[in-house]
Every structure is written in structure tokens, then in C-alpha cells.
Amino acid sequence: MTADPTWKGMPLDAETALALLEWQREMGVDEAIGDAPVDRYAEPLRPATTAPEPAPAAAPPTPAAEPLMGQAQAMAARARTLAELSEIQSGFDGLEIRRGARNFVFADGHPGARVMILGEAPGEEEDRQGRPFVGRAGQLLDMMFDAIGLSRNAVDAERALYITNVLPWRPPGNRRPEQAEIDAMLPFVARHVELASPDILVLMGNTPCKAALGRDGILRLRGRWAEAFGRPALPMTHPAYLLRNPVAKREAWADLLSLSARLQAGSQP
């Protein structure tokens, strides 16, 4: 390090350097590569070369969910706006879990955002506030996407996020959604994506992958671009998993960089 180090053209004091080092550690960086620094901002953009995997054939719904899916399909089809979809879906009484939930949790963020995050289901804090991803996992999610310039609070759709879940009601005891519950909500999820019309979907965890791709195994799927609801989709590990397994933040950071590159490539003329 020189006597007058800089970062992005600004003086870099010891306190700032330590803060940056701690941030890199939190993101999973554990080694330096190369003998000389590289200005990544000066490099030409390299578009992603990995082609999305073809969408798999949808698994047949469970017998218990078939009549509910028909009802949900008819209800979702009536919605012409996101506001109408929220009102219609909140009136769906086919899932028993709604009777134990405090609130119907529809979505948060900018409805016109290029990136739509699909999570699993509300937790305790989400159920209390009526908004998705507001607990500890939600706070980490905000930090993750802020690192690549995206925020649910952004006014500009280019920098915004739109966030929802497969299930809009909290399952008892924060248990995982059952397959019949996922199947019953699938028509609402599909219509939600259609009306929001994002450029890219981020599938946060196993339940969104089950709903959108018909398969799970997030540690195998993460980072591999696929197609869901007719759009590019990127599976990522859920922030709750990252809180339990901090070493996985390195892979999550790689996925965020892949998403950022895809967005930049798509915004170029």
C-alpha cells in the first residue's frame, strides 16, 4: 500500500480500509488473485455467455390441489392490475393457513422494477407488518442487492426491486410450504409475474424453484440461469440460509454479479 492510497479516486484512510475489508469478508472474499490491481470499471462489459436452461415440464399438481388450482386460475384471470390481483387473491379461501395468519402479504417495492424477487412465504415479522422480507433475512437481502445498486425503495425502475412470495400467508410455525399449497398458489404467482412484467426473476430458495421450475435442490440450481414464466430466472440461496451458513455468501456474491452483468447487457442498445 502506498503512503497515500486511494479508492475510486478518493483518499483511503485506515478506518475506511478496514470497513471495506470487513465488507469483503462478509461477502465471502478470502483470497487475493493477481500481483497487480485491476481497474474493473475500465474493462469492457462482457455479456453473460451462459444460455438459460430450458424450462422443465411442469409437474402434475397434487390431487388435493387440482380443484383449488382451477378456482385460483379463474380468480387470477379476472385481475387486470396488480391492485386487483391483490384484492382478488386476498379473498381466496382455499388454504387453511390463512386462518392462522395475521396479515395477507402481497408485495413490496416498485411494481415496474426490472427485477422481481420471488421468495417462499412470510415469516413472523412479515406476517406482523404485512410486507415481505422485513425480518433479519430481509435486512440481509436489502444489503445484498444494495451492493449492486438495486433497492426496493428506489424510485427509478432501473434500480428498483419488486418483491413477493409464493405463499401470501405465513405457514404455522414458519414451516415449509407443502406441495399442495404451492400448487394452489401457482396461478396467482403466474398472473403476478405477468402483470408486473419484470425483465428478470430471482428465485430465492427451494420453494420458488419448485413453483417456477418444477424442481428443487437450491444448492445445485443456484447461479444457473433458467427460464420461468417466460422470463430469464436466476435461482439464489435464501438470505435465511446465508445467515445460518455465512461461508455461502461467496456464492451469493457471484450470483449477484451475474445478475448485475445480465442487467447491464440488457440495458445496452
Disulfide bonds with the S-S distance in Angstrom:
none
